[in-house]
Amino acid sequence: CVCENGQRVLDELGIRWRPVILMDYHMPIMDGLESTRAVRLMERENKFPGKPPIYIVAMTADVTAATKAACMEAGMSRFMTKPIGMPQLTQLVNEVKKMLCTNTASETEGHE
């Protein structure tokens, strides 16, 4: 599912839980930080019973340490800078598959 803004991400999660979100930092209506905070609140409120924490990947062209810190503080699981090449995307997919198979999102949190 491709969402054009952060509010749409939340709307889609209300319909169907997703194991991973590639979250753009800059989005209209609701940015990636606000959307991530809302997703984490939904998890704390047990909106997805029996599901592991959603693996949220920040995707941005903004490479500053402050942006990375803001993303991680908001609750994102990983920070990736654009452009993202096929090797990085393949590695991400493999890590997420492993996480889903072992249900241990915390083991891969914070990787770049």
C-alpha positions in Angstrom: 0.0 0.0 0.0 1.4 3.4 -0.9 0.1 6.3 1.2 0.4 9.9 0.1 0.5 11.3 3.6 0.9 10.4 7.2 -2.8 10.5 8.0 -3.4 7.9 5.3 -0.9 5.6 6.9 -3.0 5.7 10.1 -6.2 5.2 8.1 -4.8 2.1 6.4 -3.5 0.7 9.8 -7.1 1.0 11.0 -8.1 -1.4 8.3 -5.1 -3.8 8.3 -2.0 -4.2 10.4 1.2 -4.0 8.4 4.5 -5.5 9.7 6.7 -2.8 8.2 6.3 0.9 7.1 8.7 2.8 4.9 8.0 6.2 6.3 8.9 9.4 4.5 10.1 12.0 6.9 8.5 14.9 4.9 4.9 14.3 4.0 1.9 16.6 3.7 -1.0 16.7 6.2 0.9 14.6 8.8 4.7 14.2 8.6 6.6 11.0 9.3 7.4 12.0 12.9 3.8 12.7 13.9 2.6 9.6 12.1 5.1 7.4 13.8 4.2 8.8 17.2 0.5 8.0 16.4 1.4 4.4 15.3 3.3 3.8 18.5 0.4 5.2 20.5 -1.9 2.7 18.7 0.4 -0.1 19.7 0.5 1.0 23.4 -3.3 1.1 23.3 -3.2 -2.5 22.0 -4.9 -1.8 18.7 -3.0 -4.7 17.1 -3.3 -7.5 19.7 -0.9 -10.4 19.2 1.1 -8.5 16.6 4.8 -7.5 17.1 5.7 -3.8 17.0 5.6 -2.4 13.5 9.1 -1.9 12.0 9.1 1.7 10.9 11.9 2.8 8.6 12.6 6.5 8.2 13.4 7.4 4.7 14.7 10.9 4.0 17.3 12.9 2.0 17.9 14.9 5.2 21.2 13.4 6.5 21.6 15.6 9.6 22.2 14.1 13.0 19.3 16.1 14.4 16.9 14.5 11.9 18.1 11.0 12.7 17.7 11.8 16.4 14.2 13.1 15.9 13.2 10.0 13.9 14.5 7.6 16.5 13.0 9.6 19.4 9.6 9.5 17.6 9.8 5.7 17.6 11.1 4.8 14.2 13.0 1.5 14.1 15.6 2.4 11.5 16.9 5.5 9.6 17.8 5.3 5.9 18.9 8.1 3.7 17.8 8.6 0.1 18.6 7.6 -2.5 18.3 4.0 -1.3 19.9 1.5 -3.6 18.9 -2.1 -4.3 21.6 -3.6 -2.0 20.3 -1.5 1.0 16.7 -2.4 0.1 17.5 -6.1 -0.2 19.3 -6.0 3.2 16.3 -4.3 4.8 13.9 -6.8 3.3 16.0 -9.7 4.6 16.2 -8.1 8.1 12.4 -7.6 8.2 11.8 -11.2 7.1 14.1 -12.4 9.8 12.4 -10.2 12.3 9.0 -11.5 11.3 10.1 -15.1 11.5 11.6 -14.6 15.0 9.3 -11.9 16.2 12.2 -9.9 17.6 12.0 -6.3 16.3 14.2 -5.0 19.0 17.2 -7.0 17.8 17.4 -4.9 14.6 16.4 -1.5 15.9 18.6 1.4 15.2 20.6 0.0 12.3 21.7 2.3 9.5 
